Amino acid sequence: MTRTVLTVLGILLALWLVFAFIIPALFATLKFLLIIGIVAAVAVLAVTVVGKLSR
């Protein structure tokens, strides 16, 4: 009986950990990388446009 209760508590703790910390951390990381990618794309576009206009 004790083993079953501890197993259920362990599963609940693991699910809480995944949904409370790991998934939000992944979304925050992906959002950060997306913003960095957009800034890099804008920088490349600006350099390309300035390079073509200066000719």
C-alpha positions in Angstrom: 0.0 0.0 0.0 2.8 2.4 0.9 4.6 1.6 -2.3 1.5 2.4 -4.4 0.9 5.7 -2.6 4.6 6.7 -3.0 4.5 5.8 -6.7 1.4 7.9 -7.2 3.0 10.8 -5.4 6.1 10.4 -7.4 4.1 10.5 -10.7 2.2 13.6 -9.5 5.4 15.3 -8.5 7.0 14.5 -11.9 4.0 15.8 -13.8 3.9 19.0 -11.7 7.6 19.5 -12.4 7.2 19.1 -16.1 4.2 21.4 -16.4 5.4 24.0 -13.9 9.0 24.4 -14.9 10.2 22.5 -18.0 7.5 23.4 -20.5 7.5 27.2 -19.6 11.3 27.2 -19.7 11.3 25.6 -23.2 8.7 28.2 -24.4 10.7 31.0 -23.0 13.9 29.8 -24.6 12.2 29.4 -28.0 10.7 32.9 -27.7 14.1 34.3 -26.9 15.7 32.5 -29.9 12.9 33.7 -32.2 13.4 37.3 -31.1 17.2 37.0 -31.6 16.6 35.5 -35.1 14.2 38.3 -36.1 16.8 40.9 -35.0 19.5 39.1 -36.9 17.3 38.9 -40.0 16.5 42.6 -39.8 20.2 43.4 -39.4 21.1 41.3 -42.5 18.4 43.0 -44.5 19.5 46.5 -43.5 23.1 45.7 -44.4 22.0 44.2 -47.7 19.8 47.3 -48.5 22.5 49.8 -47.5 25.1 47.8 -49.6 23.0 47.8 -52.7 22.0 51.5 -52.3 25.6 52.7 -52.0 26.6 51.5 -55.5 
